[in-house]
Amino acid sequence: MTYFLTGLFVILAIMVVYSLVKGVIAFLKTTKINLENGEGETVTEMQNMQNKAMFARIKYQAAAIAVVVVIGVIAANGNG
């Protein structure tokens, strides 16, 4: 069970990093478009993409924390 949860944690950690990178890239694109063109329709679209990526990161982080708590409870009970 602990091996499964550890694997799940690793997958969630990778998803957190992926979402973070995706959000940062969207942020940089938004900043570049904003500096080049000013406010526009593309900026709003990129901001929405950035918000979605960051919200996904928060969800994956919460899931990863929950897995770590479960692993901790299992280890504390000596069932690992």
Summary of the structure (lengths in Angstrom):
residues: 80
radius of gyration: 17.9
end to end distance: 7.3
largest distance: 59.9
contacts: 206
relative contact order: 0.18
helix: 91%
strand: 0%
